[in-house]
Amino acid sequence: MNTPLRLAIVLLLLCTNALPATAFATPPDEKARGDISELPQVIDLFEAQRNQVVSILTEMSMPSGLAPFFGFRDGEPARGQGSGFIVDADGLIVTNWHVVSGAQSIQVSLANGSLMPAVLLGADPATDIALLRVETDSPLSPVTLGQVTDMRPGEWVVAIGSPFGLDHSVTVGVISAMGRKIGMGPYDNFLQTDASINPGNSGGPLFNLKGEVVGVNTAIIRNGRGIGFAVPIDVVVEILPQLRDQGHVVRGFIGANLQDMSPDLAETYGVAPRDGVLVRSVDTNGPAHRAGLRAGDIVSRVNDTTVEDTASLLNLVARITPGDSTEVVYRRDAQERRVDVIVAERPDPDRQEIERTREQAQSIVPGRLGVTLRPLSATLASRSGSPPGVGLYVDRVEAGSPASGVLHQGDVILQIADVDVSDPSQVPPILREQGDDTPIRMLIRRGGEPHFVAVRLKPPS
């Protein structure tokens, strides 16, 4: 894949299509009406599946001074949003890894509007898939998982998600291509679709017309029009047990750097381009090196399965349990040879980031309110448009706190539970008098104007 195209692949950037104003200037003839009547109707599918699709809300603290460089206000958590879908009645939810990576707080919003905290069970950055769990008193309604084995380009598909925070939006298109490699990693195998995908659709489901999930919406091409990509559901189903049980995916590895052959390069070896995969180098003391493979060898089979390109070889090896022996058939000096290779576990440089996200998302315990308050000095008063000494200045809002999303950095709190406040020491006694998991009313000044807000307090930590 060439460099410009690789750089053009982005994770769900803005993609819009404008309909010409003259699109409906001429009434369709009878034949066209017949064609339109044959277009798929997705009303029933949407109504049946919308409750299984969720919005994913994330927050993380930004280091002081850096927030403006990332488009956030200093003193406030960085917030993100994506989509997901329920795969198990006990609260298992699939989304994209890039939706939750680095999050200190993960919340799931259901179709009925209820919001609940989620924990990260596991993730696989190689396929950009993450598995969340929410605790629920009643069983959730899961989606039906399909398969892409029998799908063909041109089949209708439906995407449901939360683009730009507009939850439960539905778009319709077709499968444009299958098995796309877009430069996102060694296991690229994407469905291409023209069903509209936008920021916030990440992690949401792609349905076939039977209401089965066939993909996880993941990426688009920058400046593309109608070119989106989804992880095939078969890939997701294969790794879900590992994500659920151990939090990451273990893959086999032979320590060989591989490449596909062009027609000219294959001709120099006296083979066809798809007669195997060329070994360009081997890792010192890796499995391939220990087995005697070397640069210039052409691997044609693994355990009696023919390999025609790098992707098929990598996926074959990935499915082999580390420690097992596998037979590799290869060509060297115009002769076919065989060797047994003891497969190792593929190094995973992203595993530490997965563990870090799991730990911080579960260990963060913000205070009952979750803000840093300062007396309203003359400087802060001029900054906030309030008289000095009247109220408390909100200097910082903690990620995942009760106040997050309600109070903003720069707000001035005038009253808490109808009590005037001007010193931070007044706040803890007022909060201690409030019940657990109950909202407390506040009067604040924001942008020079008074506002009433309510914050639902957490139990004391």
Secondary structure, DSSP 8 states (H G I E B T S, - for coil): --HHHHHHEESS--------TTTTSS---HHHHHHHHTS---HHHHHHHGGGEEEEEEEE---TTTGGGGT--TTS-EEEEEEEEEEETTTEEEEEHHHHTT-SEEEEE-TTS-EEEEEEEEEETTTTEEEEEE--SS-----EE--STT--TT-EEEEEE-GGG--SEEEEEEEEEEEE--SS-TT--EEEE-S---TT-TT-EEEETTSEEEEEEEEEETT-SS-EEEEEHHHHHHHHHHHHHHSS---EE--EEEE---HHHHHHHTS-TTS-EEEEEE-TTSHHHHHT--TT-EEEEETTEE--SHHHHHHHHHTS-TT-EEEEEEEETTEEEEEEEE-EE---TTHHHHHHHHHHHHH----SS-EEEEE--HHHHHHHTS-TTSSEEEEEE-TTSTTBTTB-TT-EEEEETTEE--SGGGHHHHHHTS-TT-EEEEEEEETTEEEEEEEE-----
